[in-house]
């Protein structure tokens, strides 16, 4: 069984037991969080597509930890103008473990 859920403005396809990285959430490590914005659920019984969400379905997760992604270098240049700008960026993330996908009744 898998589902497509909206977490922090991003759509993520999840299965039970999977660990996913999403943009940083203000949650404590080890906290249990349920996400009710399930857009699609696929199981043995069939596929449920939400309009825009599936009523009664939710994804239960546990916060594994927080971290920062790899460094991305942003470089801007205009040729023959002596214009060069170099900047670095590391995106914060929250790692979640999907505990269960609850189907609607």
Phi and psi restraints in degrees (range 20) as a CNS / XPLOR table:
assign (resid 1 and name C) (resid 2 and name N)
       (resid 2 and name CA) (resid 2 and name C) 1.0 -140.1 20.0 2
assign (resid 2 and name N) (resid 2 and name CA)
       (resid 2 and name C) (resid 3 and name N) 1.0 165.3 20.0 2
assign (resid 2 and name C) (resid 3 and name N)
       (resid 3 and name CA) (resid 3 and name C) 1.0 -145.2 20.0 2
assign (resid 3 and name N) (resid 3 and name CA)
       (resid 3 and name C) (resid 4 and name N) 1.0 158.1 20.0 2
assign (resid 3 and name C) (resid 4 and name N)
       (resid 4 and name CA) (resid 4 and name C) 1.0 -111.4 20.0 2
assign (resid 4 and name N) (resid 4 and name CA)
       (resid 4 and name C) (resid 5 and name N) 1.0 121.9 20.0 2
assign (resid 4 and name C) (resid 5 and name N)
       (resid 5 and name CA) (resid 5 and name C) 1.0 -127.7 20.0 2
assign (resid 5 and name N) (resid 5 and name CA)
       (resid 5 and name C) (resid 6 and name N) 1.0 147.6 20.0 2
assign (resid 5 and name C) (resid 6 and name N)
       (resid 6 and name CA) (resid 6 and name C) 1.0 -96.8 20.0 2
assign (resid 6 and name N) (resid 6 and name CA)
       (resid 6 and name C) (resid 7 and name N) 1.0 117.8 20.0 2
assign (resid 6 and name C) (resid 7 and name N)
       (resid 7 and name CA) (resid 7 and name C) 1.0 -127.7 20.0 2
assign (resid 7 and name N) (resid 7 and name CA)
       (resid 7 and name C) (resid 8 and name N) 1.0 121.0 20.0 2
assign (resid 7 and name C) (resid 8 and name N)
       (resid 8 and name CA) (resid 8 and name C) 1.0 54.1 20.0 2
assign (resid 8 and name N) (resid 8 and name CA)
       (resid 8 and name C) (resid 9 and name N) 1.0 38.9 20.0 2
assign (resid 8 and name C) (resid 9 and name N)
       (resid 9 and name CA) (resid 9 and name C) 1.0 84.3 20.0 2
assign (resid 9 and name N) (resid 9 and name CA)
       (resid 9 and name C) (resid 10 and name N) 1.0 -1.3 20.0 2
assign (resid 9 and name C) (resid 10 and name N)
       (resid 10 and name CA) (resid 10 and name C) 1.0 -115.3 20.0 2
assign (resid 10 and name N) (resid 10 and name CA)
       (resid 10 and name C) (resid 11 and name N) 1.0 146.7 20.0 2
assign (resid 10 and name C) (resid 11 and name N)
       (resid 11 and name CA) (resid 11 and name C) 1.0 -94.7 20.0 2
assign (resid 11 and name N) (resid 11 and name CA)
       (resid 11 and name C) (resid 12 and name N) 1.0 128.2 20.0 2
assign (resid 11 and name C) (resid 12 and name N)
       (resid 12 and name CA) (resid 12 and name C) 1.0 -128.8 20.0 2
assign (resid 12 and name N) (resid 12 and name CA)
       (resid 12 and name C) (resid 13 and name N) 1.0 133.9 20.0 2
assign (resid 12 and name C) (resid 13 and name N)
       (resid 13 and name CA) (resid 13 and name C) 1.0 -90.7 20.0 2
assign (resid 13 and name N) (resid 13 and name CA)
       (resid 13 and name C) (resid 14 and name N) 1.0 125.8 20.0 2
assign (resid 13 and name C) (resid 14 and name N)
       (resid 14 and name CA) (resid 14 and name C) 1.0 -128.4 20.0 2
assign (resid 14 and name N) (resid 14 and name CA)
       (resid 14 and name C) (resid 15 and name N) 1.0 153.6 20.0 2
assign (resid 14 and name C) (resid 15 and name N)
       (resid 15 and name CA) (resid 15 and name C) 1.0 -129.7 20.0 2
assign (resid 15 and name N) (resid 15 and name CA)
       (resid 15 and name C) (resid 16 and name N) 1.0 163.2 20.0 2
assign (resid 15 and name C) (resid 16 and name N)
       (resid 16 and name CA) (resid 16 and name C) 1.0 -66.3 20.0 2
assign (resid 16 and name N) (resid 16 and name CA)
       (resid 16 and name C) (resid 17 and name N) 1.0 133.2 20.0 2
assign (resid 16 and name C) (resid 17 and name N)
       (resid 17 and name CA) (resid 17 and name C) 1.0 88.9 20.0 2
assign (resid 17 and name N) (resid 17 and name CA)
       (resid 17 and name C) (resid 18 and name N) 1.0 -6.0 20.0 2
assign (resid 17 and name C) (resid 18 and name N)
       (resid 18 and name CA) (resid 18 and name C) 1.0 -79.2 20.0 2
assign (resid 18 and name N) (resid 18 and name CA)
       (resid 18 and name C) (resid 19 and name N) 1.0 147.1 20.0 2
assign (resid 18 and name C) (resid 19 and name N)
       (resid 19 and name CA) (resid 19 and name C) 1.0 -105.5 20.0 2
assign (resid 19 and name N) (resid 19 and name CA)
       (resid 19 and name C) (resid 20 and name N) 1.0 130.9 20.0 2
assign (resid 19 and name C) (resid 20 and name N)
       (resid 20 and name CA) (resid 20 and name C) 1.0 -126.8 20.0 2
assign (resid 20 and name N) (resid 20 and name CA)
       (resid 20 and name C) (resid 21 and name N) 1.0 154.6 20.0 2
assign (resid 20 and name C) (resid 21 and name N)
       (resid 21 and name CA) (resid 21 and name C) 1.0 -111.7 20.0 2
assign (resid 21 and name N) (resid 21 and name CA)
       (resid 21 and name C) (resid 22 and name N) 1.0 127.2 20.0 2
assign (resid 21 and name C) (resid 22 and name N)
       (resid 22 and name CA) (resid 22 and name C) 1.0 -126.7 20.0 2
assign (resid 22 and name N) (resid 22 and name CA)
       (resid 22 and name C) (resid 23 and name N) 1.0 163.4 20.0 2
assign (resid 22 and name C) (resid 23 and name N)
       (resid 23 and name CA) (resid 23 and name C) 1.0 -54.2 20.0 2
assign (resid 23 and name N) (resid 23 and name CA)
       (resid 23 and name C) (resid 24 and name N) 1.0 151.3 20.0 2
assign (resid 23 and name C) (resid 24 and name N)
       (resid 24 and name CA) (resid 24 and name C) 1.0 -55.0 20.0 2
assign (resid 24 and name N) (resid 24 and name CA)
       (resid 24 and name C) (resid 25 and name N) 1.0 132.2 20.0 2
assign (resid 24 and name C) (resid 25 and name N)
       (resid 25 and name CA) (resid 25 and name C) 1.0 -114.5 20.0 2
assign (resid 25 and name N) (resid 25 and name CA)
       (resid 25 and name C) (resid 26 and name N) 1.0 148.3 20.0 2
assign (resid 25 and name C) (resid 26 and name N)
       (resid 26 and name CA) (resid 26 and name C) 1.0 -84.7 20.0 2
assign (resid 26 and name N) (resid 26 and name CA)
       (resid 26 and name C) (resid 27 and name N) 1.0 69.9 20.0 2
assign (resid 26 and name C) (resid 27 and name N)
       (resid 27 and name CA) (resid 27 and name C) 1.0 -129.6 20.0 2
assign (resid 27 and name N) (resid 27 and name CA)
       (resid 27 and name C) (resid 28 and name N) 1.0 150.0 20.0 2
assign (resid 27 and name C) (resid 28 and name N)
       (resid 28 and name CA) (resid 28 and name C) 1.0 -77.0 20.0 2
assign (resid 28 and name N) (resid 28 and name CA)
       (resid 28 and name C) (resid 29 and name N) 1.0 153.3 20.0 2
assign (resid 28 and name C) (resid 29 and name N)
       (resid 29 and name CA) (resid 29 and name C) 1.0 -67.7 20.0 2
assign (resid 29 and name N) (resid 29 and name CA)
       (resid 29 and name C) (resid 30 and name N) 1.0 130.8 20.0 2
assign (resid 29 and name C) (resid 30 and name N)
       (resid 30 and name CA) (resid 30 and name C) 1.0 91.8 20.0 2
assign (resid 30 and name N) (resid 30 and name CA)
       (resid 30 and name C) (resid 31 and name N) 1.0 -5.1 20.0 2
assign (resid 30 and name C) (resid 31 and name N)
       (resid 31 and name CA) (resid 31 and name C) 1.0 -72.5 20.0 2
assign (resid 31 and name N) (resid 31 and name CA)
       (resid 31 and name C) (resid 32 and name N) 1.0 147.7 20.0 2
assign (resid 31 and name C) (resid 32 and name N)
       (resid 32 and name CA) (resid 32 and name C) 1.0 -99.2 20.0 2
assign (resid 32 and name N) (resid 32 and name CA)
       (resid 32 and name C) (resid 33 and name N) 1.0 129.6 20.0 2
assign (resid 32 and name C) (resid 33 and name N)
       (resid 33 and name CA) (resid 33 and name C) 1.0 -132.9 20.0 2
assign (resid 33 and name N) (resid 33 and name CA)
       (resid 33 and name C) (resid 34 and name N) 1.0 135.8 20.0 2
assign (resid 33 and name C) (resid 34 and name N)
       (resid 34 and name CA) (resid 34 and name C) 1.0 -108.8 20.0 2
assign (resid 34 and name N) (resid 34 and name CA)
       (resid 34 and name C) (resid 35 and name N) 1.0 137.0 20.0 2
assign (resid 34 and name C) (resid 35 and name N)
       (resid 35 and name CA) (resid 35 and name C) 1.0 -114.6 20.0 2
assign (resid 35 and name N) (resid 35 and name CA)
       (resid 35 and name C) (resid 36 and name N) 1.0 111.3 20.0 2
assign (resid 35 and name C) (resid 36 and name N)
       (resid 36 and name CA) (resid 36 and name C) 1.0 -85.5 20.0 2
assign (resid 36 and name N) (resid 36 and name CA)
       (resid 36 and name C) (resid 37 and name N) 1.0 -8.3 20.0 2
assign (resid 36 and name C) (resid 37 and name N)
       (resid 37 and name CA) (resid 37 and name C) 1.0 -84.4 20.0 2
assign (resid 37 and name N) (resid 37 and name CA)
       (resid 37 and name C) (resid 38 and name N) 1.0 71.1 20.0 2
assign (resid 37 and name C) (resid 38 and name N)
       (resid 38 and name CA) (resid 38 and name C) 1.0 -93.0 20.0 2
assign (resid 38 and name N) (resid 38 and name CA)
       (resid 38 and name C) (resid 39 and name N) 1.0 121.5 20.0 2
assign (resid 38 and name C) (resid 39 and name N)
       (resid 39 and name CA) (resid 39 and name C) 1.0 -90.6 20.0 2
assign (resid 39 and name N) (resid 39 and name CA)
       (resid 39 and name C) (resid 40 and name N) 1.0 -28.8 20.0 2
assign (resid 39 and name C) (resid 40 and name N)
       (resid 40 and name CA) (resid 40 and name C) 1.0 -155.2 20.0 2
assign (resid 40 and name N) (resid 40 and name CA)
       (resid 40 and name C) (resid 41 and name N) 1.0 140.0 20.0 2
assign (resid 40 and name C) (resid 41 and name N)
       (resid 41 and name CA) (resid 41 and name C) 1.0 -130.5 20.0 2
assign (resid 41 and name N) (resid 41 and name CA)
       (resid 41 and name C) (resid 42 and name N) 1.0 128.7 20.0 2
assign (resid 41 and name C) (resid 42 and name N)
       (resid 42 and name CA) (resid 42 and name C) 1.0 -119.5 20.0 2
assign (resid 42 and name N) (resid 42 and name CA)
       (resid 42 and name C) (resid 43 and name N) 1.0 124.7 20.0 2
assign (resid 42 and name C) (resid 43 and name N)
       (resid 43 and name CA) (resid 43 and name C) 1.0 -139.8 20.0 2
assign (resid 43 and name N) (resid 43 and name CA)
       (resid 43 and name C) (resid 44 and name N) 1.0 -173.4 20.0 2
assign (resid 43 and name C) (resid 44 and name N)
       (resid 44 and name CA) (resid 44 and name C) 1.0 -65.2 20.0 2
assign (resid 44 and name N) (resid 44 and name CA)
       (resid 44 and name C) (resid 45 and name N) 1.0 -28.1 20.0 2
assign (resid 44 and name C) (resid 45 and name N)
       (resid 45 and name CA) (resid 45 and name C) 1.0 -76.3 20.0 2
assign (resid 45 and name N) (resid 45 and name CA)
       (resid 45 and name C) (resid 46 and name N) 1.0 -18.3 20.0 2
assign (resid 45 and name C) (resid 46 and name N)
       (resid 46 and name CA) (resid 46 and name C) 1.0 140.0 20.0 2
assign (resid 46 and name N) (resid 46 and name CA)
       (resid 46 and name C) (resid 47 and name N) 1.0 -167.5 20.0 2
assign (resid 46 and name C) (resid 47 and name N)
       (resid 47 and name CA) (resid 47 and name C) 1.0 -112.1 20.0 2
assign (resid 47 and name N) (resid 47 and name CA)
       (resid 47 and name C) (resid 48 and name N) 1.0 129.9 20.0 2
assign (resid 47 and name C) (resid 48 and name N)
       (resid 48 and name CA) (resid 48 and name C) 1.0 -109.6 20.0 2
assign (resid 48 and name N) (resid 48 and name CA)
       (resid 48 and name C) (resid 49 and name N) 1.0 120.4 20.0 2
assign (resid 48 and name C) (resid 49 and name N)
       (resid 49 and name CA) (resid 49 and name C) 1.0 -108.5 20.0 2
assign (resid 49 and name N) (resid 49 and name CA)
       (resid 49 and name C) (resid 50 and name N) 1.0 129.0 20.0 2
assign (resid 49 and name C) (resid 50 and name N)
       (resid 50 and name CA) (resid 50 and name C) 1.0 -80.4 20.0 2
assign (resid 50 and name N) (resid 50 and name CA)
       (resid 50 and name C) (resid 51 and name N) 1.0 161.4 20.0 2
assign (resid 50 and name C) (resid 51 and name N)
       (resid 51 and name CA) (resid 51 and name C) 1.0 -134.9 20.0 2
assign (resid 51 and name N) (resid 51 and name CA)
       (resid 51 and name C) (resid 52 and name N) 1.0 68.8 20.0 2
assign (resid 51 and name C) (resid 52 and name N)
       (resid 52 and name CA) (resid 52 and name C) 1.0 -89.7 20.0 2
assign (resid 52 and name N) (resid 52 and name CA)
       (resid 52 and name C) (resid 53 and name N) 1.0 -17.2 20.0 2
assign (resid 52 and name C) (resid 53 and name N)
       (resid 53 and name CA) (resid 53 and name C) 1.0 -121.7 20.0 2
assign (resid 53 and name N) (resid 53 and name CA)
       (resid 53 and name C) (resid 54 and name N) 1.0 160.2 20.0 2
assign (resid 53 and name C) (resid 54 and name N)
       (resid 54 and name CA) (resid 54 and name C) 1.0 -84.1 20.0 2
assign (resid 54 and name N) (resid 54 and name CA)
       (resid 54 and name C) (resid 55 and name N) 1.0 118.5 20.0 2
assign (resid 54 and name C) (resid 55 and name N)
       (resid 55 and name CA) (resid 55 and name C) 1.0 -69.1 20.0 2
assign (resid 55 and name N) (resid 55 and name CA)
       (resid 55 and name C) (resid 56 and name N) 1.0 131.2 20.0 2
assign (resid 55 and name C) (resid 56 and name N)
       (resid 56 and name CA) (resid 56 and name C) 1.0 87.9 20.0 2
assign (resid 56 and name N) (resid 56 and name CA)
       (resid 56 and name C) (resid 57 and name N) 1.0 -10.5 20.0 2
assign (resid 56 and name C) (resid 57 and name N)
       (resid 57 and name CA) (resid 57 and name C) 1.0 -91.7 20.0 2
assign (resid 57 and name N) (resid 57 and name CA)
       (resid 57 and name C) (resid 58 and name N) 1.0 146.2 20.0 2
assign (resid 57 and name C) (resid 58 and name N)
       (resid 58 and name CA) (resid 58 and name C) 1.0 -154.4 20.0 2
assign (resid 58 and name N) (resid 58 and name CA)
       (resid 58 and name C) (resid 59 and name N) 1.0 160.4 20.0 2
assign (resid 58 and name C) (resid 59 and name N)
       (resid 59 and name CA) (resid 59 and name C) 1.0 -116.3 20.0 2
assign (resid 59 and name N) (resid 59 and name CA)
       (resid 59 and name C) (resid 60 and name N) 1.0 124.0 20.0 2
assign (resid 59 and name C) (resid 60 and name N)
       (resid 60 and name CA) (resid 60 and name C) 1.0 -100.0 20.0 2
assign (resid 60 and name N) (resid 60 and name CA)
       (resid 60 and name C) (resid 61 and name N) 1.0 129.6 20.0 2
assign (resid 60 and name C) (resid 61 and name N)
       (resid 61 and name CA) (resid 61 and name C) 1.0 -131.4 20.0 2
assign (resid 61 and name N) (resid 61 and name CA)
       (resid 61 and name C) (resid 62 and name N) 1.0 162.4 20.0 2
assign (resid 61 and name C) (resid 62 and name N)
       (resid 62 and name CA) (resid 62 and name C) 1.0 -123.1 20.0 2
assign (resid 62 and name N) (resid 62 and name CA)
       (resid 62 and name C) (resid 63 and name N) 1.0 137.4 20.0 2
assign (resid 62 and name C) (resid 63 and name N)
       (resid 63 and name CA) (resid 63 and name C) 1.0 -78.0 20.0 2
assign (resid 63 and name N) (resid 63 and name CA)
       (resid 63 and name C) (resid 64 and name N) 1.0 119.6 20.0 2
assign (resid 63 and name C) (resid 64 and name N)
       (resid 64 and name CA) (resid 64 and name C) 1.0 -85.2 20.0 2
assign (resid 64 and name N) (resid 64 and name CA)
       (resid 64 and name C) (resid 65 and name N) 1.0 -42.8 20.0 2
assign (resid 64 and name C) (resid 65 and name N)
       (resid 65 and name CA) (resid 65 and name C) 1.0 176.7 20.0 2
assign (resid 65 and name N) (resid 65 and name CA)
       (resid 65 and name C) (resid 66 and name N) 1.0 -179.9 20.0 2
assign (resid 65 and name C) (resid 66 and name N)
       (resid 66 and name CA) (resid 66 and name C) 1.0 -122.4 20.0 2
assign (resid 66 and name N) (resid 66 and name CA)
       (resid 66 and name C) (resid 67 and name N) 1.0 156.0 20.0 2
assign (resid 66 and name C) (resid 67 and name N)
       (resid 67 and name CA) (resid 67 and name C) 1.0 -166.8 20.0 2
assign (resid 67 and name N) (resid 67 and name CA)
       (resid 67 and name C) (resid 68 and name N) 1.0 -171.2 20.0 2
assign (resid 67 and name C) (resid 68 and name N)
       (resid 68 and name CA) (resid 68 and name C) 1.0 -129.9 20.0 2
assign (resid 68 and name N) (resid 68 and name CA)
       (resid 68 and name C) (resid 69 and name N) 1.0 139.9 20.0 2
assign (resid 68 and name C) (resid 69 and name N)
       (resid 69 and name CA) (resid 69 and name C) 1.0 -76.0 20.0 2
assign (resid 69 and name N) (resid 69 and name CA)
       (resid 69 and name C) (resid 70 and name N) 1.0 -176.7 20.0 2
assign (resid 69 and name C) (resid 70 and name N)
       (resid 70 and name CA) (resid 70 and name C) 1.0 -69.6 20.0 2
assign (resid 70 and name N) (resid 70 and name CA)
       (resid 70 and name C) (resid 71 and name N) 1.0 157.4 20.0 2
assign (resid 70 and name C) (resid 71 and name N)
       (resid 71 and name CA) (resid 71 and name C) 1.0 -73.9 20.0 2
assign (resid 71 and name N) (resid 71 and name CA)
       (resid 71 and name C) (resid 72 and name N) 1.0 133.8 20.0 2
assign (resid 71 and name C) (resid 72 and name N)
       (resid 72 and name CA) (resid 72 and name C) 1.0 -113.6 20.0 2
assign (resid 72 and name N) (resid 72 and name CA)
       (resid 72 and name C) (resid 73 and name N) 1.0 127.9 20.0 2
assign (resid 72 and name C) (resid 73 and name N)
       (resid 73 and name CA) (resid 73 and name C) 1.0 -95.0 20.0 2
assign (resid 73 and name N) (resid 73 and name CA)
       (resid 73 and name C) (resid 74 and name N) 1.0 125.7 20.0 2
assign (resid 73 and name C) (resid 74 and name N)
       (resid 74 and name CA) (resid 74 and name C) 1.0 -104.8 20.0 2
assign (resid 74 and name N) (resid 74 and name CA)
       (resid 74 and name C) (resid 75 and name N) 1.0 119.1 20.0 2
assign (resid 74 and name C) (resid 75 and name N)
       (resid 75 and name CA) (resid 75 and name C) 1.0 -126.5 20.0 2
assign (resid 75 and name N) (resid 75 and name CA)
       (resid 75 and name C) (resid 76 and name N) 1.0 125.6 20.0 2
assign (resid 75 and name C) (resid 76 and name N)
       (resid 76 and name CA) (resid 76 and name C) 1.0 -117.9 20.0 2
assign (resid 76 and name N) (resid 76 and name CA)
       (resid 76 and name C) (resid 77 and name N) 1.0 140.3 20.0 2
assign (resid 76 and name C) (resid 77 and name N)
       (resid 77 and name CA) (resid 77 and name C) 1.0 -152.2 20.0 2
assign (resid 77 and name N) (resid 77 and name CA)
       (resid 77 and name C) (resid 78 and name N) 1.0 140.6 20.0 2
assign (resid 77 and name C) (resid 78 and name N)
       (resid 78 and name CA) (resid 78 and name C) 1.0 -119.0 20.0 2
assign (resid 78 and name N) (resid 78 and name CA)
       (resid 78 and name C) (resid 79 and name N) 1.0 120.0 20.0 2
assign (resid 78 and name C) (resid 79 and name N)
       (resid 79 and name CA) (resid 79 and name C) 1.0 -67.4 20.0 2
assign (resid 79 and name N) (resid 79 and name CA)
       (resid 79 and name C) (resid 80 and name N) 1.0 145.3 20.0 2
assign (resid 79 and name C) (resid 80 and name N)
       (resid 80 and name CA) (resid 80 and name C) 1.0 64.2 20.0 2
assign (resid 80 and name N) (resid 80 and name CA)
       (resid 80 and name C) (resid 81 and name N) 1.0 12.5 20.0 2
assign (resid 80 and name C) (resid 81 and name N)
       (resid 81 and name CA) (resid 81 and name C) 1.0 -119.9 20.0 2
assign (resid 81 and name N) (resid 81 and name CA)
       (resid 81 and name C) (resid 82 and name N) 1.0 2.2 20.0 2
assign (resid 81 and name C) (resid 82 and name N)
       (resid 82 and name CA) (resid 82 and name C) 1.0 55.8 20.0 2
assign (resid 82 and name N) (resid 82 and name CA)
       (resid 82 and name C) (resid 83 and name N) 1.0 37.9 20.0 2
assign (resid 82 and name C) (resid 83 and name N)
       (resid 83 and name CA) (resid 83 and name C) 1.0 -112.2 20.0 2
assign (resid 83 and name N) (resid 83 and name CA)
       (resid 83 and name C) (resid 84 and name N) 1.0 113.8 20.0 2
assign (resid 83 and name C) (resid 84 and name N)
       (resid 84 and name CA) (resid 84 and name C) 1.0 -141.8 20.0 2
assign (resid 84 and name N) (resid 84 and name CA)
       (resid 84 and name C) (resid 85 and name N) 1.0 132.7 20.0 2
assign (resid 84 and name C) (resid 85 and name N)
       (resid 85 and name CA) (resid 85 and name C) 1.0 -132.9 20.0 2
assign (resid 85 and name N) (resid 85 and name CA)
       (resid 85 and name C) (resid 86 and name N) 1.0 130.2 20.0 2
assign (resid 85 and name C) (resid 86 and name N)
       (resid 86 and name CA) (resid 86 and name C) 1.0 -123.9 20.0 2
assign (resid 86 and name N) (resid 86 and name CA)
       (resid 86 and name C) (resid 87 and name N) 1.0 129.2 20.0 2
assign (resid 86 and name C) (resid 87 and name N)
       (resid 87 and name CA) (resid 87 and name C) 1.0 -141.9 20.0 2
assign (resid 87 and name N) (resid 87 and name CA)
       (resid 87 and name C) (resid 88 and name N) 1.0 146.4 20.0 2
assign (resid 87 and name C) (resid 88 and name N)
       (resid 88 and name CA) (resid 88 and name C) 1.0 -114.5 20.0 2
assign (resid 88 and name N) (resid 88 and name CA)
       (resid 88 and name C) (resid 89 and name N) 1.0 157.0 20.0 2
assign (resid 88 and name C) (resid 89 and name N)
       (resid 89 and name CA) (resid 89 and name C) 1.0 -150.1 20.0 2
assign (resid 89 and name N) (resid 89 and name CA)
       (resid 89 and name C) (resid 90 and name N) 1.0 137.1 20.0 2
assign (resid 89 and name C) (resid 90 and name N)
       (resid 90 and name CA) (resid 90 and name C) 1.0 -127.5 20.0 2
assign (resid 90 and name N) (resid 90 and name CA)
       (resid 90 and name C) (resid 91 and name N) 1.0 124.1 20.0 2
assign (resid 90 and name C) (resid 91 and name N)
       (resid 91 and name CA) (resid 91 and name C) 1.0 -85.5 20.0 2
assign (resid 91 and name N) (resid 91 and name CA)
       (resid 91 and name C) (resid 92 and name N) 1.0 131.4 20.0 2
assign (resid 91 and name C) (resid 92 and name N)
       (resid 92 and name CA) (resid 92 and name C) 1.0 -75.9 20.0 2
assign (resid 92 and name N) (resid 92 and name CA)
       (resid 92 and name C) (resid 93 and name N) 1.0 145.8 20.0 2
assign (resid 92 and name C) (resid 93 and name N)
       (resid 93 and name CA) (resid 93 and name C) 1.0 -142.2 20.0 2
assign (resid 93 and name N) (resid 93 and name CA)
       (resid 93 and name C) (resid 94 and name N) 1.0 162.4 20.0 2
assign (resid 93 and name C) (resid 94 and name N)
       (resid 94 and name CA) (resid 94 and name C) 1.0 -119.3 20.0 2
assign (resid 94 and name N) (resid 94 and name CA)
       (resid 94 and name C) (resid 95 and name N) 1.0 132.0 20.0 2
assign (resid 94 and name C) (resid 95 and name N)
       (resid 95 and name CA) (resid 95 and name C) 1.0 -99.6 20.0 2
assign (resid 95 and name N) (resid 95 and name CA)
       (resid 95 and name C) (resid 96 and name N) 1.0 126.0 20.0 2
assign (resid 95 and name C) (resid 96 and name N)
       (resid 96 and name CA) (resid 96 and name C) 1.0 -118.2 20.0 2
assign (resid 96 and name N) (resid 96 and name CA)
       (resid 96 and name C) (resid 97 and name N) 1.0 146.2 20.0 2
assign (resid 96 and name C) (resid 97 and name N)
       (resid 97 and name CA) (resid 97 and name C) 1.0 -110.4 20.0 2
assign (resid 97 and name N) (resid 97 and name CA)
       (resid 97 and name C) (resid 98 and name N) 1.0 126.6 20.0 2
assign (resid 97 and name C) (resid 98 and name N)
       (resid 98 and name CA) (resid 98 and name C) 1.0 -79.7 20.0 2
assign (resid 98 and name N) (resid 98 and name CA)
       (resid 98 and name C) (resid 99 and name N) 1.0 115.1 20.0 2
assign (resid 98 and name C) (resid 99 and name N)
       (resid 99 and name CA) (resid 99 and name C) 1.0 -86.5 20.0 2
assign (resid 99 and name N) (resid 99 and name CA)
       (resid 99 and name C) (resid 100 and name N) 1.0 -41.0 20.0 2
assign (resid 99 and name C) (resid 100 and name N)
       (resid 100 and name CA) (resid 100 and name C) 1.0 -159.7 20.0 2
assign (resid 100 and name N) (resid 100 and name CA)
       (resid 100 and name C) (resid 101 and name N) 1.0 150.5 20.0 2
assign (resid 100 and name C) (resid 101 and name N)
       (resid 101 and name CA) (resid 101 and name C) 1.0 -115.8 20.0 2
assign (resid 101 and name N) (resid 101 and name CA)
       (resid 101 and name C) (resid 102 and name N) 1.0 113.6 20.0 2
assign (resid 101 and name C) (resid 102 and name N)
       (resid 102 and name CA) (resid 102 and name C) 1.0 -94.4 20.0 2
assign (resid 102 and name N) (resid 102 and name CA)
       (resid 102 and name C) (resid 103 and name N) 1.0 124.3 20.0 2
assign (resid 102 and name C) (resid 103 and name N)
       (resid 103 and name CA) (resid 103 and name C) 1.0 -84.7 20.0 2
assign (resid 103 and name N) (resid 103 and name CA)
       (resid 103 and name C) (resid 104 and name N) 1.0 153.4 20.0 2
assign (resid 103 and name C) (resid 104 and name N)
       (resid 104 and name CA) (resid 104 and name C) 1.0 -70.1 20.0 2
assign (resid 104 and name N) (resid 104 and name CA)
       (resid 104 and name C) (resid 105 and name N) 1.0 157.1 20.0 2
